[in-house]
Amino acid sequence: MRCAVCKNGETKKGKSVITLTKGKLVLTFKNVPAQICHDCSEEYIDEDTTNQLLQIANESFKKGVAFDLRDWNEYS
Protein backbone atom coordinates (compact mmCIF):
# COMPACT_ATOMS: atom_id res chain seq x y z
CA MET A 1 0.00 0.00 0.00
CA ARG A 2 1.11 3.57 -0.55
CA CYS A 3 2.10 5.44 2.61
CA ALA A 4 -0.55 7.92 3.76
CA VAL A 5 2.06 10.09 5.50
CA CYS A 6 4.78 10.71 2.92
CA LYS A 7 2.65 9.80 -0.13
CA ASN A 8 5.80 8.45 -1.85
CA GLY A 9 6.77 5.17 -0.26
CA GLU A 10 5.25 1.74 -0.44
CA THR A 11 4.82 -0.34 2.70
CA LYS A 12 6.17 -3.81 3.28
CA LYS A 13 5.71 -6.39 6.03
CA GLY A 14 7.90 -5.90 9.05
CA LYS A 15 8.00 -5.92 12.84
CA SER A 16 7.44 -2.97 15.14
CA VAL A 17 7.87 -1.97 18.77
CA ILE A 18 4.67 -0.52 20.24
CA THR A 19 4.51 1.30 23.58
CA LEU A 20 1.15 2.02 25.19
CA THR A 21 0.67 4.19 28.28
CA LYS A 22 -2.30 4.73 30.56
CA GLY A 23 -2.01 6.32 33.97
CA LYS A 24 1.07 4.73 35.56
CA LEU A 25 1.12 1.84 33.08
CA VAL A 26 3.85 1.64 30.45
CA LEU A 27 3.42 -1.47 28.31
CA THR A 28 5.82 -2.21 25.47
CA PHE A 29 5.42 -4.95 22.88
CA LYS A 30 8.22 -6.03 20.56
CA ASN A 31 7.86 -7.99 17.29
CA VAL A 32 4.39 -6.61 16.50
CA PRO A 33 3.51 -7.29 12.85
CA ALA A 34 3.22 -4.07 10.85
CA GLN A 35 3.30 -2.58 7.40
CA ILE A 36 6.27 -0.22 7.32
CA CYS A 37 6.95 2.48 4.73
CA HIS A 38 10.35 1.96 3.12
CA ASP A 39 10.62 5.73 2.51
CA CYS A 40 9.66 7.44 5.80
CA SER A 41 9.41 4.43 8.20
CA GLU A 42 5.78 5.16 9.15
CA GLU A 43 4.27 2.03 10.71
CA TYR A 44 0.74 0.71 10.20
CA ILE A 45 -0.80 -1.85 12.56
CA ASP A 46 -3.93 -3.70 11.41
CA GLU A 47 -7.23 -3.36 13.26
CA ASP A 48 -7.27 -6.85 14.80
CA THR A 49 -3.77 -6.47 16.21
CA THR A 50 -4.60 -2.99 17.51
CA ASN A 51 -7.70 -4.31 19.29
CA GLN A 52 -5.65 -7.11 20.90
CA LEU A 53 -2.98 -4.64 22.03
CA LEU A 54 -5.59 -2.38 23.63
CA GLN A 55 -7.36 -5.30 25.34
CA ILE A 56 -4.10 -6.55 26.86
CA ALA A 57 -3.21 -3.01 27.96
CA ASN A 58 -6.59 -2.52 29.64
CA GLU A 59 -6.26 -5.84 31.48
CA SER A 60 -2.76 -4.89 32.66
CA PHE A 61 -4.00 -1.47 33.77
CA LYS A 62 -6.82 -3.05 35.81
CA LYS A 63 -4.28 -5.36 37.50
CA GLY A 64 -2.17 -2.36 38.53
CA VAL A 65 0.84 -3.19 36.38
CA ALA A 66 3.28 -0.28 36.20
CA PHE A 67 5.72 -1.49 33.54
CA ASP A 68 5.87 -4.54 31.30
CA LEU A 69 7.81 -5.62 28.23
CA ARG A 70 6.25 -8.37 26.13
CA ASP A 71 7.10 -10.26 22.97
CA TRP A 72 4.16 -10.28 20.52
CA ASN A 73 5.23 -13.77 19.39
CA GLU A 74 3.68 -15.07 22.64
CA TYR A 75 0.24 -13.98 21.36
CA SER A 76 0.37 -15.20 17.78
C-alpha positions as CSV (number, residue, x, y, z in Angstrom):
1,M,0.0,0.0,0.0
2,R,1.1,3.6,-0.6
3,C,2.1,5.4,2.6
4,A,-0.5,7.9,3.8
5,V,2.1,10.1,5.5
6,C,4.8,10.7,2.9
7,K,2.7,9.8,-0.1
8,N,5.8,8.5,-1.8
9,G,6.8,5.2,-0.3
10,E,5.2,1.7,-0.4
11,T,4.8,-0.3,2.7
12,K,6.2,-3.8,3.3
13,K,5.7,-6.4,6.0
14,G,7.9,-5.9,9.0
15,K,8.0,-5.9,12.8
16,S,7.4,-3.0,15.1
17,V,7.9,-2.0,18.8
18,I,4.7,-0.5,20.2
19,T,4.5,1.3,23.6
20,L,1.2,2.0,25.2
21,T,0.7,4.2,28.3
22,K,-2.3,4.7,30.6
23,G,-2.0,6.3,34.0
24,K,1.1,4.7,35.6
25,L,1.1,1.8,33.1
26,V,3.9,1.6,30.5
27,L,3.4,-1.5,28.3
28,T,5.8,-2.2,25.5
29,F,5.4,-4.9,22.9
30,K,8.2,-6.0,20.6
31,N,7.9,-8.0,17.3
32,V,4.4,-6.6,16.5
33,P,3.5,-7.3,12.8
34,A,3.2,-4.1,10.9
35,Q,3.3,-2.6,7.4
36,I,6.3,-0.2,7.3
37,C,7.0,2.5,4.7
38,H,10.4,2.0,3.1
39,D,10.6,5.7,2.5
40,C,9.7,7.4,5.8
41,S,9.4,4.4,8.2
42,E,5.8,5.2,9.1
43,E,4.3,2.0,10.7
44,Y,0.7,0.7,10.2
45,I,-0.8,-1.8,12.6
46,D,-3.9,-3.7,11.4
47,E,-7.2,-3.4,13.3
48,D,-7.3,-6.9,14.8
49,T,-3.8,-6.5,16.2
50,T,-4.6,-3.0,17.5
51,N,-7.7,-4.3,19.3
52,Q,-5.7,-7.1,20.9
53,L,-3.0,-4.6,22.0
54,L,-5.6,-2.4,23.6
55,Q,-7.4,-5.3,25.3
56,I,-4.1,-6.6,26.9
57,A,-3.2,-3.0,28.0
58,N,-6.6,-2.5,29.6
59,E,-6.3,-5.8,31.5
60,S,-2.8,-4.9,32.7
61,F,-4.0,-1.5,33.8
62,K,-6.8,-3.1,35.8
63,K,-4.3,-5.4,37.5
64,G,-2.2,-2.4,38.5
65,V,0.8,-3.2,36.4
66,A,3.3,-0.3,36.2
67,F,5.7,-1.5,33.5
68,D,5.9,-4.5,31.3
69,L,7.8,-5.6,28.2
70,R,6.2,-8.4,26.1
71,D,7.1,-10.3,23.0
72,W,4.2,-10.3,20.5
73,N,5.2,-13.8,19.4
74,E,3.7,-15.1,22.6
75,Y,0.2,-14.0,21.4
76,S,0.4,-15.2,17.8
